[in-house]
Amino acid sequence: MNLQAQLKTAMDSQLNNYYFSFFMRKSIEAKAF
């Protein structure tokens, strides 16, 4: 795998982790109220 593809994969997983934790936090807050 070339460097650009590795970088893109890393960026994608970072974004996925960010959105996942964001939505998890939102759903937890929604359940709390």
N, C-alpha and C positions, 0 to 999 in steps of 0.2 A: 504494500500500500504506500502511495506516495505521501509526501508531507502535507500537501493541500488537503487530501482526503482525510488524513488523520486529524488535521486541524478542524475540518468541517464536522467530523464525527464528534470530536470533543465539544465543539460549540453546541451541536444539537443535543448532546446528553446534558450539558449544563442548562440549556433552555428547558429541556424536559423536566429536569430536577426542580428548576425554579417554578415552573407552572404547576408541577405536581404539589409541591409544598404550599404554594399559594392557594390552590383549590382545597387542599386538605385543611388548611387553616380557616378558610372561608366556611367550609362545611362544619367544622368544629364550632366556630362562632355561631353559626346558624342553629346548631343543636343546643347551644348554651342559652339562647334567648327564646 
